[in-house]
Amino acid sequence: GEKGLSAAPSQNMAEYLGKKYKRVKVYTLNEDRQWDDRGTGHVSSGYVERLRGTSLLVRAESDGSLLLESKINPNTAYQKQQDTLIVWSEAENYDLALSFQEKAGCDEIWEKICQVQGKDPSVDITQEVVDESEEERFDEMSSPGLELPPCELNRLEDLAELVASSLPSPLRREKLALAVENEGYIRKLLELFRMCEELENREGLQHLYEIIKGIFLLNRTALFEVMFSDECIMDVIGCLEFDPALPQPRRHREFLTKTARFKEVIPISDPELRQKIHQTYRVQYIQDMVLPTPSVFEENMLSTLHSFIFFNKVEIVGMLQDDEKFLTDLFAQLTDEATDDNKRQELVNFLKEFCAFSQTLQPQNRDAFFKTLSNMGILPALEVILGMDDVQVRGAATDIFSYLVEYNPSMVREFVMQESQQNDDDILLINLIIEHMICDTDPELGGAVQLMGLLRTLLDPENMLATANKTEKTEFLSFFYKHCMHVLSAPLLANTTEEKPSKGTTDICDYDFQTAQLLALILELLTFCVEHHTYHIKNYIINKDILRRVLVLTASQHAFLALCALRFMRRIIGLKDEFYNRYIMRNFLFEPVIKAFRNNGSRYNLMNSAIIEMFEYVRVEDVKSLTAHIVENYWKSLEDVDYVQTFKGLKLRYEQQRERQDNPKSHDQEATHPCVRRSFWAVPVKKSETRTGKASADHNSTTDYERTDNARNTRLLPDESPLCFGCFGIDIMLALNVL
């Protein structure tokens, strides 16, 4: 009997482990080059009669339905990645991947694939294993090269087959590339293309599509230089219009010559620079729009194309950067009041794209680039642009400003501090940024979120410099709290006036959603300041009575805003700073929190949990001043809360404090007695006092929890100590009796 009992669990465990390490997610690659999750299941391999071969099968773990049935084809190239991923192409533009939960499962399936294909499981890409014998391979390597068929119309099919057959083998790809390069084959092919197009030879045009596509996959810079030259590039694009998979050819050349227009916002005098810009645009268009979506294996074959575009952009940025006249004219027209709106929009968009190109530069070159822009006066120019009414222009200027902040926040901080000595607060660059954040017209406040992130970067002491002569943190924060903080907090103060709480209505903070979102963003930034700015924010909060105004928002109908207000207070309490504590007690700032807690009732939601966690922190950290304040002023409102031990624990803490104050000598004796210390830490919470149920994110949820006399359901927060402090008093009495 005992044997049978022990065997069943071990068998179940074996089944569980077997399923666990063969558990996979099935992915397919969509047209946007993103992997789509097709489901989770368990993979196996076996012979499938219908497919006439060993196949991979994945059945869904939810209902056992078939997620994947794929025959292991001897000629299919499989790739193993990162120990837990197997990727392959089932057909053209249809790529599959199995992501394993465990490495052991991936290894087993990989061995099965290699077994079917006759490959060594130690390889990671089955296509790289060459089938020829060593002797044949040596012969091929030592042969003079690949012989191309004559470049004639009746041989295009042969050439297309030769290109397709050469792509899987790195050695044959190399030989094909050399042959195409040495024989000037691309220009001959493009002559045939023009001939086929004149004759409307659809079959020949489709063969040329396959040939040119294959040449792209040869991944060779010398070939790209020929294909992307001024005399060849449009014919190359023309070849790629005749995809055999499409019923009608595309019209890429028509778009590039008639629809797309190159605008010189500032005349470019250097013909080489102009030619490079044209070329880069067209090659980028080929990569993004003309070439078919590459398969997993073809992706690596286009690395040289990516590099070609990358280095072109680097060269363009360098040439523009060296053209002082161009940049001088650009910034002069940007800030000139006589420049019309359309022209200014074009100038700003150009500058934005210019900065985007700079992200491809190496750090040293990027430093030189932004230093050049700074010397040209980009920050004063942005200040002028951000003060304009055109929303699109301001949006582009914001993007440019974000590049500058991300690159060198100290440069921006130094500029705004210098300009404060000459300009009024209203027109300071940083105040313009704050005002645009506050006045964002987007219902989702997308622009405000971006600007808040930039302000946070500027206010982050972690990226501020300190030298022997000065400390950037002290100087900038003093500047910000003197000249800018009143602008940032204005919406908060305007929406939390003293009169609102006295109305006695349930909708004290009945703001529209957009206003609530804005106030939440401001609170998030203020909370960041509380954590990082020490005395600057402390002085501001206490002098302006900010916390009391923030706590008005705990009555908001928007749960996220009420929680932001609670989070702000929780961060302040978490500092355990007695200046803050005295401010809270002096103004009775726990009162709106207690009121929100009582109004929430018995509902178990984020509001309930956040408030309880705040009081639990005061109890666990034994913040004596706040403990006494809470119990002495709010105990009657909290004494009936018995589904958590937090408030009773606070009362116990308070009584212990009073007892220590009344009997200091007795307390010293108790604290040194080993029985007291041991019993204090040894008593566990009963199982009947653990949390039940799930929290609702909506703080207006009406979920209640039943309580019985025999077993009380207790909700504990994650950081609540699992101790029964109710027994502590009994242990002290026992210890005193022993003494």
N, C-alpha and C positions, 0 to 999 in steps of 0.2 A: 504493500500500500504506500509506504513512504517513498519507494522508488518511483512509482507512477506519479506521485505528487510533485517530485522534484524534476521529473523528465519534461512535464508539460511546459513549465516556465522556461526551461532552457531551449526547448524547441521553438516556443514563441519568440524568444530573444533572438535566436538564429534567423528566423523569418524576418523579424524586425530589422536586424542588421543588414540582411541581404537586400531588403527593399530600400533601406536607407542609402546604401552606397551605390545603388543603381538608380536612385531618384534623379531625374533630369528635368530641365526646362527646355522646351522646343522653341527655337527662334527662326523667323524668316526675315530676309532683308527686303525692305520696301523700296519704292522708287526714290525716296528721299535719303537713301543710304542710312536709314535708321533700322535697328532691329526691333521687330514686333514679337511680343511674347504670345506664343500659340497655346500655352498651357503647361501644366506640370504633371508628370507621370513617371512610370517606371519603364526602363528600357530593357529589351532582351534581343537576342539574335537567334535566328533559326531559318530553316528552309521553308520557303513559301512556294507552294505548287503553282499558284497563279502567275507569279513573277519568275518562276523557274530558276531560282537561285537563293543563296543565303541573303537574308534581309535584316535590316534593323527595324524593330517594332517598338513603338512607345504607346502604352495605354494610360489613359488619364487616371490619376489616383482618386478622382472624385466619383466617377461612374463607370470606369473601365472601358470607355469608348476609345477607339483607335485614333491617336493624335498623329502618328507617323507610321508609314510603311514604305521603306526605302530599300531597294535592292542594292547590295554592295557590288557595284560594277567594277570589274577588274581594271578598267581604264580610267575610272574617276579619281581625281586627285583629292585626297583627304589631308587635312592639316590639323595637327594637335597643338593647342596653345595653352600656356599657363597651367599645365597639369590637369585641368578640369574642363577643357573645352575642345570639341571636335567640330571642324567647319569644312564644308564642301559645297560644290555647285552641282545641283541636280540637273539643271538645264541652263541655257543662256539667260542671264539676268534673274535666275532663281537660286538664291543661296540659302543654305540651311546651316543651323548650328545646334549642337546639343551641349548644354551647360550642366555638368554633373555636380551633385552635392558633395561627393567624396572622390578623392583622387583614385582610390582603388577601383571604383566602378568605371571611371574613364579609362584606366589602364586595361581593364578586362575587355571592354568593347574595342579599344584600339588594337589589342592583340588579335581579336577576331577579324577586324578589317584587314590587318596586315597578313593574316593567315590566308584569307580569301584571295588577296592580291599577290601573295607570295613575296611579301616584303619583310624586312627586318623591323620588329617593333621598336627598336631603339631610335629609328628616324622619327622626325616630327612632321615631315611633309613627304607623302608617298610619291609625289610627282618628281621629286628630286633624285629618286633612285633610278639610275639609268639601267635599262634592261639589257643593253648590249654586253657581250663578254668583254673582258679586259683587253683581249687582242683586237676586237673590233673597235673598241673605244680608242685604243692607241692609234689604230689606222686612221680613224676619223680626225683625231687631234693633229696627226702629222700630215694629213692631206692638205693641199695648197689652199683650198677654200671652197665656198659654195658656188656652183655655176648657175647663174640666173638664165631663164629662157629669154629669147629675144623679146624686146618690148614691142609687141605687135598685137593688134586687136584679137586675132585668132588664138593668142597664147595667154590671154588674161585669166582664163579659168585655171590653166596650169599654174600660173604665178600665184593666184589666190590660194590654191591648194598647197603650194610650196610654203607660203607664208604661214598658213594655219598649222601645218605640220611641224614647222620650226619653232613655234612659240613655246611648247611645253619643255623643250630642252634648252638650258642656258647656253650650252656649247653651240648648238645650231642657231640660236638667236644671235649670238655674237658673230658667227660667220655670215649670217644673212645681213646683219647691219653693216659689216665691212664691205660686202659685195654691193649693197645698195649705195653706200657712200662712195666707193671707188669708181663705180661705173656711171656716176651722175644719173642714177636711175629715176630719181624723183621728178626731175624736170621732164624726162621722157614720158613718164606716166601722166604728168599733167598735160602734155601735148595730146596724148591719147584721150584724156578726159575732154578736152575742148572738141576733139574730133567726134567723140561719142555723143556729146551734147548736141552738136550740129546735126548729126545723123539721127538723133533721138534713139540711139541704141540703148534701150533700157537694161538689157542683160549686161552689156559691157559696163555701164555705169554702176550697176550693183556689184559687179566683180571689183571695180575700182574702189568702191566703198569698203569692201572687206580688206583689200590690199592696203589702203591708206590707214584704216583703223589698226591693222596689224603692224604697220610701220611705227605708229604712235607707241604701241606696246613694246617695241624694241628698246625704248627707254634710252635713246642716245642723243646727246646734246648736239653733235655735229649734224645729225639729220634734222633736228628741230630748227637749227639756224638756217638751213636751206628752206624748210617748209614755211617758216614764219617770216621769210624775207618779203619785201614789198611786192615783188613780182610773182611770188608763189602763193601767198597766204590765202587770197580770195579763191583761187582754184582749189586749194586744199579744203577749204570750207565747202566749196561746191561739191567736191567728191563725197563729203560726209552728209550731203543732203539726200542721197539716194539709198537710204536704208532699205534692204530687201524686206524687212519685217513690217514696213509701213506701206499702206495702199497708195499714198501720194508722196512725192518728194517734199521736203521741208523748204522754206524760203529764207534761209539764214542770210544769204548775200543781199537779198532785197531789204531785209531789216537793217543790215549794217550800212548799206549805201544810201537808203532813202529815209529810214525812220530815225536811226541813231544819228545824233548831231554832236560834233565836237565843238565846244564853246571855249574860246580863249578869253577868260574873264580879264586877264592881263595879257597883252601880246607877248608871245614867246619868240624871241629873236633867234634862238639856237635851233637850227633845223634838225640836228641830231636828237635834241631833247623832244622836239615835236614828234619825230619819227618813233622814238622810244615809247612815248605815251600812246600813240596809235597802236603800235604793235602789242603793248601790254593789254590794252583794252580788248583787242581782237583775240589774243591767246586766252585771256580770262574767259571770254565769251565761248571759245571752243571748249574749254574745260568744263564750264558750268552748264552750257546749253546745247552744244553740238554733239560732243562725244556721248555715246550711250553710257548708262550707269555701269561702271566697271564691276566685275565680280570680285569676290574676296581675293583671289589670286592676282587678278589684273590690277587691283589697287596698288600693289607694290611695284608693278611694271610702269606706273605713271609717276613715280617719284621724281624723275628728272624733269617732267613737265611742271610739277609743283615748284621745283627748284628754279626752273627757268623764269617763272612768273615772279617768284620771290626776289631773285637777284635783279630782275628788271625794275621792280619797285624800289629796291635799295638804290639803284643807279639813278632813278628819277628823283628821289628825295635828295640825293647828294648833288645832282646838277642844279636843282631848284635852290637848294641851300647856298650854293656858291654864287648864284646870280643875285647880287645885292640890289641891282636896279629893279629886278622883278619884285622882290620882297618889299622894297621901299615903296614902290607904286601900289602894291597890294594893300599895305597898311594905311597909306595915305588916302586911298579911295574908300576904305572901310570906315574911316572916322570922319570923312568929309560930309558935312551936312547937305551938300549939293548933290551927292550921289543918290540917284533914284532908287526906289524900293526894290525893283526887280534886279537891278545891277548889284545892290548890296546883298540880296539873297544869294545870287550866284557867287559872289566873293566869299561869303561865309561858308557856303557849301563846299567851295573849293578848299578853303582853309581846313574845314573839317576832314575832308578826304585826305588832304596833305598830312594832317596829324595821324589819321588812321594808317596811312602808308608807313609812317615812322615807327609803328609798333613792330614792323618786320626788321628794324635795324638792330644791330648788336648794341649792348649797353653803352659802350664807349661812343659809338656813332650817334646813339639816341641822346646822350648827354650833350653832344655838340649841337645836335638839331634843336633841342629845346633851349639851349643857351642862346643860339642865334635868334630864335623867336622872341625870347625874353629881351634881348638887346634891341630888337626891332620895335618893342613896345606892345607885345600881344595882350598883356593884362590891361593897360589903359584902353586899348581898342575894344576888348571884351566888355569893359565897364560901360563904354559908350553904346555898344550894340545891345547889351542887356537892358539898357534904359529905353529902348525903342518899343513901339507898340506892336510890331509885326510878330505874331506868335511863332511862325516857322523860323524866322531869323533868330529869335531868342532861343528856340529849341536847339538849333544848330550850335549857337554860341555856348549853350549849356554843355553840349557834348564836348566841345573844344576845351571848356573849363575843366571838365572831368578828366581829360587826358593830362592837363597840367597838374591837377591836384594829385592824381595817381602817380605821376612821374616825380614831382618834387613839391610836397606840401609846404616845406619851409620857405621856398621861393614865393609862394602865394601869401603866406603869413607875413613875410617881410614887406611885401608890397602893400598890403592893407594897413599895416601899422604905420608905414611911412605916409600914406595918403591921408591918414586920420589927422595928421598935423596941419593939413592944408584945407581939407574939405569938411563939410558938415556931415553929421551921422547919416542923414537921409540918403546921401549919394555914395556912401562907401560901397565898394564892390561886395563885401560880405553881406551887408544889409540888403543889397539888391537881390542876392541869392536867397536870403531868408524871405523877402517879400514875394519872390516868384514861387517859393515853396508854399507860402500861405495862400497865394492867389491862384493856385493851379486850378484850371477850369475842367480838367479831366475828371469825370465822375469817379474813376478808380484811383485818382491821384498818382498816376504813374510817374509824372515829372517830379512831384513832391517827394516821392520815395527816393528817386535818384538824387535829388538835391540834399535830402536829409542825410544820405550816405556820404556825400561830399563834405557836409558840415561836420559829420562825425569824424571823418578822417582828419579834418583841420583841427578838431578839438581833442584829438587823441594824443595824450602826453607821450605815448610809446614811440611816436615818430618825431618828437621834438628834440632839437639839438641842445647840448649843454657845453659851453666852453669856459675857459678860465675867466673870461671877462664878463660874460653874461649868460643868463639862462633863458632860453627861448620860451620855456613853459611859463615862467613867472611873467615875462613881458607880454606874451600873447594873451594869456588868460586874464591878466589885469586889463588889457585893452578890450578884450571881448566882453567882459562883464560890465565894463564902463560904457562902451559904445554900442553894443549889439544885443545883449541879453534882453533888454527891454523890448526890442523888436520881436525877438523869438517868442517871448512869453505873452505878448499882447493879446493874441486870440484866446489864450487860456484865461487870462484875467477878465477879458471882456465877456466870456461865457460862463463865468462862475462868480457873479456879483453877490454881494452880501444879501441882497433882497431875495434871491431865489429860494434859499432853504426855508424862508419864513412864510412862503405861500401856503404850505401845508397840503399841496397837491401830490399825487402819486407820480406825476410826470415833471419832476423838478428839472430834469435835464432832457427835455424832449427835443433833442437836436435832430436835424436831418442827417442821413448816413454820411454824407460827404464831410460835414462839419465834425462829426464824431471821429471819422478817420483822421482828419487833420489834427484834432486834439490828441488822438492816440499817438500820432507821429511825434508831436511836440513832447508829450510825456515820455516817449521812448528815448528821445534825445536828452531830456532832463534827467532821466534815470541813469543814463550813461555818464552824465556830468557828476551825479551824486557818487558814483563808483570811482571816478577818476580825478576829480578836481578838488577834493578836500575842502580847504577853508574858503575858497572863492564861492563855490556853490552854497556852502553852509551859511556864509554871511548873507547871500542873496535870499535864500529860503527863509531865514529867520527874520531878516529886516523887511522883506516884502510879504511875509506871512503866506508863502506859496503853498505849503502843505495843506493848510486849512482850505484854500481855494481848490486845490486838487481833489480833496476828499469830498467836495460837493458832487463830484462826478461818480461817486459810488452809488448814487441814486439814479444813474442814467439807465434808460431803457435798452441801451446797447451793451450787451454783456462784455464785449471786448474792451470797451472804454472803461467800464467799472473795474474790470480786472487790471487794466493799465494803472488806474489810480491806486489800487491796492498794492500793485507791484512797486510803485514809486515809494509808498510808505514802508513797505517791507525792506527795500534796499536801505532806507534811512535807519530803520531799527537794526538792520544787520550790521551796521557800522559800530554799534554799541558805544556811541559817542554821547557823553552825558550832556553836552550842550544841546544836541538834538533832543535827548530824552526830557530835559527840563522844559524845552520849548513845547514838546508834545503834551506834557503834563500841565503846564501853565495854561495852555489853551484848550485843554480837554479834547484833544484831537482823536481819541479813541471813540468818542461819542458817535460820529457818523459811521464808523466801522461797526459798532455794536448795533446801531439802528439798521444798517444794511443786513447784518446777520439775522436780526429778528424779523425783518421784512421778508427775508428769503424763506423763513419758516423751516419746516422739516425736510425741504427738498435737498436731495444729495446731488450737488452739481459743482462746477468749478468755483463759483462764488463761495459756497459753503466750505469747500476744501481749502481755498486760498486764505479765508479768514481764520479758520481753525489752525492752519499751518503757521500763521503769524503769531497767534497766541502760544502755540506749541513751542515756537522758537524762543519766545520770552521765558517760558517755563524751563526748557531744556538748558538754555544758556544761563539761566538764573540771573536775569537782568533785574536786580533787586528793586530799583526805583520804579520801573514800569510795573513789576509784579504788585507792589504795594498800591500803586495808583489804580491799577485795574480792579483789584479786589475791593479797595476802599470805596471806589466810586461806581462800579458797575456790577458788583456781585449779585445784586437782586435780579438783574436782567439775565444772568448766566447760570444761576444756581440750579435751575431745572433742566439744564442740558446734561443728560446722562448717557447719551449714546457714544460719547468719547470721554476719556478721563482727563482731557486737557484742562478744563476749568476747575475740576476738583483738585487736580495736581497743582494748579496755580494757587488755589486757596491753601493747600497744604504747605507749599513753599512760603507763602505769606505768614502762616502760623509759625513755621519753623524760624523765620526771620524774627518774628516778635518774641518767640521763646528765647532765641539767642540773645536778643537785646535785653530781655528781662532777667535772664539767668546766664550771664557770660561764663561764670566758673563752671557751672554744671555742663554747659555745652562743650567746654574744653575737655572735661572728663569723658563725655560720650564719644567725642570725635576720636579719642585715642584708644577706645576699647575695641578689640578685634572682633568681638561678637557682633557689634553694631555694624562694622564695615562689611562683614561677611553676609549678614542677613539682608543688608541694604541691596546688595548686588545679586542675591541668589534667588529672589522670589520671582517666578515667571508669571506672565499674564495667562489667565485661563483660556482654554480654547473657545469657550462661549463668548469671549470678548474680542474676537477677530472681526475684521471687516467683511461685510457681505454686500453683494450687489455691485453694479457698475455705475460710474458717474456719468451724468449727462452733461454735454458741453453747453447746453442752453441753461442759463441761470434762472429761467422762468419755468423750468421743468416741474411737473407736479408729482414726480415719483416720491412716494413715502415708504418708510420701512416699518414693519410691524414690530412692536416690542411686547414681550410677555413677561409675566412675573418670574417665571422659572428660568428662562434663558434670554438674556438681553443681547440684541444685535449691536455690536460696537463697531464704529468706523474709525480706523486708525490711519494716520498719514504715514507715508513711507519712512520719514526720519524719526517717527516716534519711538522712544526707547521701550522695548518690550518688558517693562518692569511694573510691578504692582506696588506703587508707593503707599497704598493704603495700609500695608502691613508694617510700614516703617515705624509708626508711632508705637505699635505693640512691642516691636523689637527693642526700642529704646527703653520702654518700661521694664521689660524683662532684664535688660542689661543693668538698669539701675537697681533692680531688686537683688541681682547677683552681687553688685557692688555693696 
